[in-house]
């Protein structure tokens, strides 16, 4: 195995370690489609131009999220060890539950 592939494998293992240990549950909540849509709606509601472009921004976010999910599923299909653990396994699970109750997340859910 070449140095590049060893380094790449080490980076992916260290990133998995980072994801499972440091503020990862909140990060995963922020990567949910509902949170992304709610956040975009709040940011774009600040101006008239934001309201005009909001449908385009929301459709772009939805399509980008769909691609991210497809990419994740493809990577997990190739290497099942990359599958993320359930949210309950993270140390900041309670904080993540609070994030799910925030206005941003609920606004995105209402849109969906």
Buried (B, 14 or more C-beta within 10 A) or exposed (E): EEEEEEEEEEEBEEEBEEBBEEBBBBBBBBEBBBBBBBBBBBEBEEEEEBEEEBEEBBEEBBEEBEEEEEEBEEEEEEEEEBEBEEBEEBEBBEEBBEBBEEEBBBBBBEBE
